[in-house]
Amino acid sequence: MTVESFEEIWKILEEKTGNEIKPGILTRRILPDSPYDIYLGFEKPGNRRMIQIKISKENILNTHSFPRSRGVELHQTVLFEDRDHSVTIELILIENQYQDIFTILSEDIVNRCTRENSEKEMIRSFISRLEQWQQFLEQYGVEGLSTVSQRGLYGELRFLRDFLIPLIGVEKAVSAWAGPYKAQQDFQTSGIAVEVKTGTGKLPQKIQISSEQQLDNSGLNALYLYYLSLKELNDNGETLPAIIDIIRKICDSCTGVTSTFNELLFHAGYLDDYRNIYENRGYADRSSHIFLVNSGFPRVTESQLISGVGDVRYSINLSSCIPFSLSEEEFRSSIKRNLNEH
């Protein structure tokens, strides 16, 4: 069942209720081949869309642990038809500005939780995925990625496609992508880490560093900084959806990797449903640089901070990093050498 069909069902339920003012919920069971009783509903007179999941009373949930999400409400109730043997979990849209994302969210959660083999696991999956959506909405809202976030994601995908996949293979490369989970560096594999930065500023260019740990190579065999300077173009250049499509095709060659890649995109804030927004902005290269971060590199690390100081943000002049530059060939050789040593 697709997002479009969820939307169609809600519209049908809305039309059937018409101008009804009596309180009530009109529902339709979805996924007829599923062992789980899941319904889409439309409530009157509040005109609210919802998902209903009927569960056995033995699996009743502690409502104090329910996640709270923007624009939606989750609760557990006993309906008349439940009688003595079941309860109903209801996920309700309470703010119309979230209607589009609620449709996307609902389809994703239902598809995810109905893969489980038991009702208990299905409920656990439902709550877990809703918590992930809560985090998504808190961080990215309903408008999609900001211009800066789009550019940052594009830079990470460029490094993934142009360097890491050819070097270590698609499965290991995708597994090494840690940026979507807000790790200290964007890519981590076998004692090697790479931090990716993008910018559009004119010379002199500055690289923004977001913490004292980001360029700290303690415990690593090697730490690299990849900086990509871009031109942002309207209706021209390579777009974010375009590079994602390319990487997905590469991922298709290895079982399960596409699913992993798509999940990483979700945690990075990217939804295919917004691709028409992202297709309006393209990128072209100004320049790119690869630096080996080691002794003498201009940076602030955790060991340099006095007690009580943290959450440091600072910038580095690109020109001051030049002595630590590597050519692309030197970088590839360095990666291979460090991997072999590890």
Secondary structure, DSSP 8 states (H G I E B T S, - for coil): --HHHHHHHHHHHHHHHTT--S-EEEEEE--TTSSSEEEEEEEETTTEEEEEEEEEGGG---GGG----TTEEEEEE--GGGTTTEEEEEEEE--GGGHHHHHHHHHHHHHHHTTSSSHHHHHHHHHHHHHHHHHHHHHHTTS---HHHHHHHHHHHHHIIIIIHHHH-HHHHHHHB-GGGT-SSSEEETTEEEEEEEE---SS-EEEE--TTTT--TT-SEEEEEEEEEEEEET-SEEHHHHHHHHHHHHTTSTTHHHHHHHHHHHTT--GGGHHHHTTEEEEEEEEEEEE--TT-S---GGGS-TT-----EEEEHHHHGGGEE-HHHHHHHHHHHHHH-
